[in-house]
Amino acid sequence: MIRQDMRFDTRSLKHRLRRSEVTLTELNTHLDELPDDAEEVAQTEVTFSSPYEDRHYRGASDEPAAD
């Protein structure tokens, strides 16, 4: 069972456009009908941590390889 809204799924949209199952006009109409949720956006802050080795084996990457 294929639902109508699955035609615009981003994972298959290029394929459907190439096969002419969806036209650009239909896509633009669909995009225009989507609600604008810009006011519901929550600002977040992202911090990156060091890789596991850097946190648990400090200096391991600075040492020369054993011969």
C-alpha positions as CSV (number, residue, x, y, z in Angstrom):
1,M,0.0,0.0,0.0
2,I,1.6,3.3,-1.1
3,R,0.4,6.4,0.6
4,Q,0.1,9.6,-1.3
5,D,2.6,11.4,0.9
6,M,5.3,8.8,0.3
7,R,5.6,10.0,-3.3
8,F,7.5,13.0,-1.9
9,D,9.8,11.1,0.4
10,T,13.3,12.5,0.1
11,R,14.8,9.0,-0.1
12,S,13.0,8.2,-3.4
13,L,12.2,11.7,-4.8
14,K,15.0,11.8,-7.4
15,H,14.1,8.4,-8.6
16,R,10.4,9.4,-9.0
17,L,11.3,12.6,-10.8
18,R,13.5,10.7,-13.3
19,R,10.7,8.2,-14.0
20,S,8.2,11.1,-14.3
21,E,6.1,9.7,-11.5
22,V,6.2,13.1,-9.9
23,T,6.5,16.4,-11.8
24,L,8.3,19.5,-10.7
25,T,4.9,21.3,-10.6
26,E,3.5,18.6,-8.2
27,L,6.7,18.8,-6.1
28,N,6.5,22.6,-5.8
29,T,2.8,22.5,-5.0
30,H,3.5,20.0,-2.2
31,L,6.4,22.1,-0.8
32,D,4.1,25.2,-0.8
33,E,1.5,23.3,1.2
34,L,3.9,22.4,3.9
35,P,3.4,24.3,7.2
36,D,6.0,26.9,8.2
37,D,7.3,25.7,11.6
38,A,10.1,28.3,11.9
39,E,8.6,29.8,15.1
40,E,8.8,26.4,16.8
41,V,12.5,26.0,16.4
42,A,14.6,25.4,19.5
43,Q,18.1,26.7,19.5
44,T,20.7,24.1,20.6
45,E,24.4,24.1,21.3
46,V,26.7,21.4,20.1
47,T,30.0,20.6,21.7
48,F,32.4,18.0,20.4
49,S,34.5,15.8,22.6
50,S,37.8,14.2,22.0
51,P,38.0,10.7,20.5
52,Y,38.0,7.8,23.0
53,E,41.8,7.2,22.6
54,D,42.6,10.8,23.4
55,R,40.4,10.7,26.6
56,H,41.7,7.4,27.9
57,Y,45.2,7.0,26.5
58,R,46.7,10.5,26.6
59,G,50.0,10.7,24.8
60,A,49.5,7.4,22.9
61,S,49.4,9.2,19.6
62,D,52.4,11.3,20.4
63,E,54.7,8.3,21.1
64,P,56.7,6.8,18.2
65,A,55.8,3.4,17.0
66,A,57.7,0.5,18.7
67,D,60.1,-1.3,16.4
